[in-house]
């Protein structure tokens, strides 16, 4: 025989049981959380092996100056080739952009004016022979007492003049490669690239109305000419290190040093020019390329410095992970003065000698701050 239970009373008892369960669970969770908060975060040996540390040091502030410029020829290593005489281009051996060796034939020219040089050579050879015979006669007559020593000295000077003129003509003919049949060859005076060409095959030209035939430049060393605004002139000094990048090779950094400062302002652009000498062994840098230039210089102050890669930027603030011991790690907010040349200069938040995490620092930051 079953007793009837009051439904309202049954609901009340059930609710009381549920509340008691959640109250007990809440107390258990709170106790667990309290125990967890009381336990410090410690680095394991395995995690420690994946991390590296940097030491905060006091250093002179290195700053950067961003400039624009362009690549130019090294004008000390340019040779312009002019024609010796007028004539007709019979054979053109090179094209614009070709690399040539010193002494290599650039063009073969046929010219009627070559006959004049040949006549000068014949005349000089004849004068040298006559002067030599006159000297021999003068010396014989002096030995016989038929003339004076002055006559011998005069004859010797005449021979020296004749030999000098003959050598001059021969040097000209050798230099310009003058041969027979009114042909002479134009040769490269230096090794380098043909950067200018003003003649074509079968072209006729006159020596008195002709610019240079070729321009050859050795581009193993080039210049970067950069523009410095008036407000930045005091920051630029001779010998400062410069880093150059180009549109063609944005990921390649070319280095050089400031070797000349042009102490004059352009009246229109209000900029001063500086020159940076750079090695170009692989010929990547081409004259007239646009260049982005970064000049590094020192400020007259010292500040705490760390590698810029050690910074953690989160929630619009800069942090570092400070290491004191395996179980004593701190997330430290810092104020950064500036970042330049891969270095961060610290205005506040750190002390000299403190150690901060570098490699895999985000592993520690996420473990402490998530």
C-alpha positions in Angstrom: 0.0 0.0 0.0 1.7 3.3 -1.1 1.5 6.7 0.6 0.7 9.7 -1.5 3.5 12.3 -1.5 2.8 15.9 -1.7 4.0 17.1 -5.1 5.0 20.6 -3.9 7.1 19.1 -1.1 8.9 16.7 -3.5 9.9 19.6 -5.8 11.3 21.6 -2.9 13.4 18.7 -1.7 14.8 18.1 -5.2 15.8 21.7 -5.6 17.6 21.7 -2.3 19.6 18.7 -3.3 20.7 20.3 -6.6 21.7 23.5 -4.9 23.8 21.6 -2.4 25.6 19.8 -5.2 26.6 23.0 -7.0 27.6 24.6 -3.8 29.9 21.7 -3.0 31.3 21.7 -6.6 32.0 25.5 -6.4 33.9 25.1 -3.2 36.0 22.3 -4.8 36.8 24.4 -7.9 37.7 27.4 -5.8 40.1 25.4 -3.7 41.7 23.9 -6.9 42.1 27.4 -8.4 43.6 28.7 -5.2 46.1 25.9 -5.1 46.9 26.5 -8.8 47.5 30.2 -8.3 49.8 29.6 -5.4 52.1 27.4 -7.6 54.7 29.5 -9.6 55.3 28.9 -13.3 58.6 27.0 -13.8 60.6 26.2 -16.9 61.4 22.6 -17.5 64.8 21.5 -18.7 63.4 20.6 -22.1 61.7 24.0 -22.6 64.8 25.8 -21.3 66.9 24.1 -24.0 64.7 25.7 -26.6 65.2 29.2 -25.3 68.0 31.7 -25.3 68.8 34.8 -23.3 70.2 38.3 -24.0 71.7 40.7 -21.5 70.6 44.3 -21.2 73.6 46.5 -21.9 74.4 50.2 -22.0 75.5 51.3 -25.5 75.9 54.4 -27.6 72.8 55.1 -29.5 73.1 54.2 -33.2 70.6 56.1 -35.4 69.6 55.8 -39.1 69.1 58.3 -41.8 66.9 57.3 -44.8 67.9 58.8 -48.1 67.1 58.4 -51.8 69.6 58.3 -54.6 70.8 56.5 -57.7 73.6 54.3 -58.9 76.2 56.0 -61.1 79.4 55.2 -62.9 82.7 55.5 -61.1 84.0 58.4 -63.2 87.6 57.6 -62.2 87.2 54.3 -64.1 85.6 55.5 -67.4 87.4 55.8 -70.7 86.1 57.6 -73.8 87.4 56.4 -77.1 87.7 59.1 -79.9 88.6 58.5 -83.6 92.1 59.3 -84.8 91.0 60.1 -88.3 87.7 60.2 -90.2 86.7 57.2 -92.3 84.2 54.5 -92.9 83.3 51.7 -90.3 84.1 48.5 -92.1 83.6 46.1 -89.1 81.9 46.7 -85.8 83.1 44.2 -83.3 81.1 45.0 -80.1 77.6 46.1 -79.1 76.3 48.2 -76.3 76.6 46.3 -72.9 79.4 43.9 -74.1 82.3 43.3 -71.7 85.7 43.9 -73.4 89.3 43.4 -72.3 92.0 46.0 -72.5 93.5 46.0 -76.1 90.5 44.2 -77.6 89.4 45.4 -81.1 86.2 47.5 -81.0 85.9 48.5 -84.6 87.9 48.4 -87.9 88.0 51.7 -89.8 89.0 52.4 -93.4 90.3 55.9 -94.0 92.2 57.8 -96.7 93.7 60.0 -94.0 95.9 57.1 -92.9 98.1 57.9 -95.9 99.2 61.1 -94.2 100.4 59.1 -91.2 102.3 56.8 -93.5 104.0 59.8 -95.2 104.9 61.2 -91.7 106.4 57.8 -90.8 108.5 57.6 -94.0 109.7 61.2 -93.6 110.6 60.6 -89.9 112.5 57.5 -90.9 114.4 59.4 -93.6 115.3 62.3 -91.3 116.6 59.9 -88.7 118.9 58.1 -91.3 120.2 61.5 -92.6 120.8 62.8 -89.1 122.7 59.7 -88.2 125.0 60.0 -91.3 125.6 63.7 -90.5 126.7 62.8 -87.0 129.0 60.1 -88.3 130.6 62.6 -90.8 130.9 65.3 -88.1 132.7 62.9 -85.7 135.1 61.8 -88.4 135.9 65.4 -89.4 136.4 66.3 -85.7 138.9 63.4 -85.3 140.7 64.8 -88.4 140.7 68.3 -87.1 138.6 69.6 -90.0 135.7 70.9 -87.8 135.0 71.9 -84.2 133.4 70.1 -81.3 130.4 72.4 -81.7 129.6 70.9 -85.0 129.6 67.4 -83.4 127.2 68.6 -80.6 124.9 70.2 -83.2 124.8 67.0 -85.3 124.1 64.9 -82.2 121.1 67.1 -81.2 119.7 66.9 -84.7 119.9 63.1 -84.5 118.1 63.2 -81.1 115.3 65.3 -82.6 114.9 63.0 -85.6 114.7 59.9 -83.3 112.2 61.6 -81.1 109.9 62.5 -84.0 110.2 58.9 -85.4 109.3 57.5 -82.0 106.3 59.8 -81.7 104.9 58.7 -85.1 105.4 55.0 -84.3 103.7 55.3 -80.9 100.7 56.9 -82.6 100.5 54.2 -85.2 100.9 51.5 -82.6 98.3 53.0 -80.2 95.6 53.3 -82.8 96.5 50.1 -84.6 97.2 51.7 -88.0 98.0 49.1 -90.6 98.4 48.9 -94.3 95.7 49.5 -97.0 94.4 52.6 -95.1 93.0 50.5 -92.3 93.2 51.2 -88.6 91.7 49.4 -85.6 90.0 51.0 -82.6 91.0 49.2 -79.4 89.7 49.3 -75.8 92.0 51.3 -73.6 90.7 49.6 -70.4 88.8 46.5 -69.5 85.1 47.1 -68.8 81.6 47.3 -70.3 80.7 49.2 -73.4 78.2 51.7 -71.9 78.0 54.1 -74.8 78.3 53.5 -78.6 78.0 56.3 -81.2 78.8 54.4 -84.4 77.2 51.8 -86.6 78.6 49.5 -89.3 79.1 51.2 -92.7 78.8 54.6 -91.0 81.0 57.4 -92.4 82.3 60.0 -90.0 84.8 62.9 -89.9 87.3 63.2 -87.1 86.7 67.0 -86.8 83.0 66.6 -86.3 82.6 63.4 -84.2 81.9 62.7 -80.6 83.5 59.8 -78.9 83.0 56.5 -80.6 82.7 54.4 -77.4 82.6 54.9 -73.7 84.0 52.0 -71.6 83.4 51.7 -67.9 84.7 49.3 -65.3 81.6 48.7 -63.2 83.3 46.4 -60.6 83.2 49.5 -58.5 80.3 52.0 -58.7 79.0 55.1 -56.9 75.7 55.8 -55.2 74.9 59.5 -55.2 72.3 60.2 -52.5 70.3 63.4 -51.6 70.6 64.8 -48.1 68.0 67.4 -47.0 69.2 70.6 -45.3 67.9 69.5 -41.9 70.1 66.3 -42.0 73.4 67.8 -43.2 74.9 67.8 -39.7 74.3 64.1 -39.3 76.4 63.1 -42.3 80.2 62.5 -42.0 82.9 61.0 -44.2 83.4 57.3 -43.5 79.9 56.5 -42.3 78.6 53.1 -43.2 75.8 53.0 -45.8 73.4 50.3 -46.7 71.8 50.4 -50.2 68.8 48.5 -51.7 67.3 48.7 -55.1 64.0 47.9 -56.8 65.6 45.1 -58.7 67.0 43.4 -55.7 64.8 44.4 -52.7 66.1 41.7 -50.4 69.8 42.2 -51.2 71.6 44.8 -49.1 74.7 46.4 -50.7 77.2 48.1 -48.4 79.6 50.9 -48.7 81.0 54.1 -47.1 80.5 57.8 -47.6 83.7 58.9 -49.3 82.7 62.4 -50.6 80.4 65.1 -49.4 79.5 67.8 -52.0 79.4 70.9 -49.8 76.9 72.7 -52.0 73.1 72.8 -52.0 71.0 72.5 -55.1 69.1 75.8 -55.2 65.9 74.2 -56.5 65.6 70.9 -54.5 67.5 72.2 -51.4 69.4 69.0 -51.1 73.2 68.3 -50.7 74.8 65.4 -52.6 76.9 62.7 -51.0 78.8 59.9 -52.7 79.1 56.3 -51.5 81.7 54.0 -53.1 80.6 50.4 -53.4 82.0 47.1 -54.7 80.1 45.5 -57.6 81.9 42.3 -58.4 78.8 40.5 -59.6 77.6 43.4 -61.7 74.2 43.5 -60.1 74.2 47.3 -59.7 73.5 49.1 -62.9 74.1 52.9 -63.4 70.9 55.0 -63.2 69.2 52.4 -60.9 67.1 54.0 -58.2 68.6 53.4 -54.7 67.2 53.5 -51.2 70.1 54.5 -48.9 70.3 54.1 -45.1 73.2 55.9 -43.3 74.1 54.8 -39.8 75.4 57.4 -37.4 76.0 57.7 -33.6 74.1 60.0 -31.4 75.8 61.8 -28.5 74.1 59.7 -25.8 74.1 56.3 -24.2 71.0 54.1 -23.5 70.1 50.6 -22.5 70.0 48.4 -25.6 68.6 45.0 -26.5 68.1 43.2 -29.9 64.9 44.5 -31.5 63.8 40.9 -32.0 63.4 40.5 -28.2 60.5 42.9 -28.2 56.9 41.6 -27.8 54.3 44.0 -29.1 50.9 43.2 -27.7 47.8 45.3 -27.0 49.6 48.4 -28.3 52.4 48.1 -25.8 56.0 46.7 -25.8 57.0 43.9 -23.4 59.9 41.7 -22.7 60.1 38.4 -20.8 62.5 38.9 -17.9 64.4 35.9 -16.6 65.6 35.7 -13.0 65.4 32.0 -12.3 63.6 29.0 -13.7 60.6 29.7 -11.4 61.0 33.5 -11.4 59.9 34.8 -14.8 58.3 38.2 -15.3 56.4 39.9 -18.1 57.8 43.4 -18.1 56.3 46.4 -19.9 58.9 48.8 -21.3 59.1 52.1 -23.1 61.1 52.1 -26.3 63.1 55.2 -27.4 63.7 54.0 -30.9 64.5 51.0 -33.0 67.5 51.3 -35.4 69.8 48.9 -37.1 68.2 45.8 -35.5 68.6 47.3 -32.0 66.0 48.7 -29.6 67.0 51.5 -27.2 65.1 51.4 -23.9 63.8 54.6 -22.3 62.4 52.9 -19.2 61.4 49.5 -17.7 64.8 47.7 -17.7 68.1 47.8 -15.8 71.6 47.1 -17.1 72.6 43.5 -16.6 69.0 42.1 -16.5 68.5 39.1 -18.7 65.6 38.7 -21.1 64.3 35.9 -23.4 65.3 36.0 -27.0 64.7 32.8 -29.1 61.2 31.3 -28.7 60.2 34.1 -26.2 56.6 33.8 -27.3 56.3 30.3 -25.8 57.0 31.8 -22.4 54.8 34.8 -22.9 51.8 32.8 -24.0 52.3 30.4 -21.1 52.2 33.2 -18.6 49.6 35.5 -20.1 47.0 33.2 -21.7 
